Each structure stands twice: as structure tokens, then as C-alpha cells.
Amino acid sequence: MILPNENHHMVDLETLDTSATAIVLSIGLASFSLEKGITDRADLVLRIDDQEEVGRTRSDATVAWWADQSPEARKVLDDAENCNKDTHETLIMLGDWLGPVPILWGNGAAFDNAILQNLYESFNIEPPWKHWHNRCYRTLKDLGEKKIARLRGEYIIEPEPSRRGTHHNAMDDATYQAECALRYLRTLAL
């Protein structure tokens, strides 16, 4: 079985930098399993000021990139600026939400999971997942797309999920990536 553990979570972050020390604006999550599909979703907005106090970073290039995004996507900037919930508390709550022995999928081996781990460490909290439970969605996508290309004409391939919601909304992106991950995992099992 490809997913013996039911505690898989796709994570997507919206940030103000691309380095591991980036200020995180929001964390989107979509829990999933092969049997049940998407089982839960979460969207957490984080405060900017308390992240700056612990040395989290922003880059001019990423701030400029945000200026080119849709108004719906840019809403997270105001939400994070006006957030009054302590980031430390939010991270503790996230750990509880992930449950026991979470497996965390992120879009890129050095992006979402690495930034989120670094964020936990910035607030002196042990990340709620073990490093051996990091998974790379980008690698899965590459392998899945290559297998889909090879199998076309031999098998009926599950159609690509429809993209819903706002691009660069963390929860919408995490949900879409989890739906695609399920498609790739099912295809790789053929």
C-alpha cells in the first residue's frame, strides 16, 4: 500500500521571502488518504510583527511579486498584518491539528516543509513531525506526470482535478496539490 498511514497532510505556505527564514503569512493544509480522499482542511493566518521580532525575513523580490498577484490573493497580506493571535500559540495549535505521527507533503524539498520547520525552531518549538516524515510533492508530481505520459492509451487515466479557489491562497493551493497527489499516487500504483 502506498499510503499506509492515514495522517498525510499537504502543506502550502504564503510567505514574504523564499529563504528558510521567511516570514510566513499563512499556512494552508489539506489532509488526505487514498481511501477517503481529502479528509480535512485548515487555513491559518500568522502575525508578521512577532515573526520579525525573532528575526524572520522578507525580501524585496517577494514583496514585489505579491504586488503582481490578484486582489483575492493579496488579501492575506492585510490579514497577516492585522492578525492578533500569537504565532507561538498558532504553531502549538497546528501541531495539535496535525495529530500523531503526521506525514507532511510540501511543494519542493527545500520550500514549504523547510520554512515551516525553521519557523517552529524560531519560536523554540519542536516541529510536530519527524524529519523522515517529510515528503516532496514536486518529486511526486514529476514521477506521476512521467508515468501518466507512458500509460496514455494503455490505461484510462484519472483526469486532472479541477483547480478551484484562489491561486496563492494557501488552503486552496494545498487542497489542489493534495488532489493531484492522490491522482499521481494512484497512477504510480498501476
N, C-alpha and C positions, 0 to 999 in steps of 0.2 A: 504494500500500500504506500502511495506517495506521501500522504498526509496522515500519519498515524495519530498525531497529536491534534486535538480539536482546537487548540488555543493559538491559532495563527492570526496575526494582525498585520495588515498593510498600513504603513505609516507614510504620511506626506507632510512636509513642513513648508511653511511660508516664512521666509527669513529676510534679513536686511544685509546679508553677506553670503558668500559661498564657502567661507572657511569653516572649520570645525568650531570656531569660537563665535559664530554668527548669533546675533540677536534673533530669537525665534518669535515671530508674530503669532503663529497659530500652529496647532498640531491637529491633523486630521487622521482618523483611524477607521478602518473597516475590518471587522473580524470575519473570518471565513473558514469553511471546511468543504471538502469535496461532497459530502453527503447533503449538507444543508445550504450551501452557497454562502451568501452574505448573511451573517447572523446578528450583527450589531454594528453601530457606527457611533463615532464621537467626534466632536469638534471643540477644541479648547483654545481660547484666546489667551495670550500671555502678556503680562505687563512689560513695557520697554524699560522704564526707569530702574527697576530693581535688577534687571539684567545688566544695564550699563554700570551699576554700582559694583558688580562683581567682575567687570572687565570684558563683557561680551561686546562684539564688534559689529560695525556696519561699514559697507564700502560704498563709495560714490557711484561705482558702476551698477551695483544692485539697486541703489536708491533711484538712479536714472532709469533703470529697467522698469521699476514699478510705475514710473510716470507714463510709460507707454502702454500700460495694461488697462483693461476695461474698468469703468467706474465700479462695477459689481465686484471685481477682484480687488481693487484698491480700497474697498470698504474695510478690509482687515487692518489697514494702516491706522484708521481712526479708532477702530475697535481696540486695538492694542494700546494706542496712545491713551485711551480713556478707561482702560481696564484697571480695576482697583483690587483685584484678587492677587494675593501674594504668589509669586512664581513658585516658591518653595512648596506652598500648600497645593498648588495645581499639580506639581510633579508627584507629590505623595498621592494625590487623588488618582492621577494617571496610573501609577503603579498598582493601586487597588483595582482599578478598572481592568487592567491587563490580566489580572488573575494569576494563578500559579503556573509556573513554567511557561511563560509566553515565548512564542517564536515570532520575531519581528522582521518583516519584509520592508525594505526601503528601495527607492528608485536610484540605485547606484551604490556600489560598495563603500564609497567614501563620502556619501552625502547624508541622507536622512538619518540613518542609524548612527553614524559617526557624530553628527551635530547633536542629536538627541542625547547620546551618551555623554558628550562633552558638557552639555547643558546640565545634566544631572550632577556631574562632577563639579561644575562651577558652584553649585549650591550644596556641595558636600553630602550628596545623597548617592547611595549605591544604586546604579541602574537596576530596574526590576527584571531584567532579562540577562542571561549569561551570554558572554561573547560568542560561544559556539551555537547560540540560537539566532544569530544574525543571518538574514537571507537577503540575497540581491535580486530584486525584481528585474533589473535591467539585463542581467545574465539570463534569467529565466525567459524573458521576452525574446532575446536573441536566439536562444536554443529552440523555443517554441515556434518562432517565425520560420526558422530554417526547416524544421520538421514539417510544418504546415505546407511549405513550398514543395517539399519532396513527396508528400502524400496526396497532393491535389490530383484528382482523377481516380485515385485508388480507393479513397475513403470519403465519406461525407464528413466534412469538417464543420465543427460547430462555428456558427457565424460570429464575427467580432461583435462584442457588446456595443450598444449604442452609447455614445457619450452624452451624459445628461449633466445639468448643473452648470456651474461657472468654472471656466478654466482658471487655474491658480487660486481656487478655493480649496484649502487643504482637505476637507472632508469629501468634497466632490471628486477631487483627484484621487484620493486614497480608495474611494469606492470603485471608481472606474478601473484603477490599477488592479484591485482585488478581483474584479470580474474578469479582467483579461488574464490574470494569473491563473484563475481556475480553468479558463479555456486552454491555456498553454499546458498546465499540468495534466489535463485530460488528454490532450493531443500527444504529449510525450509518453503517456501510458499505452498508446496504441501499438 
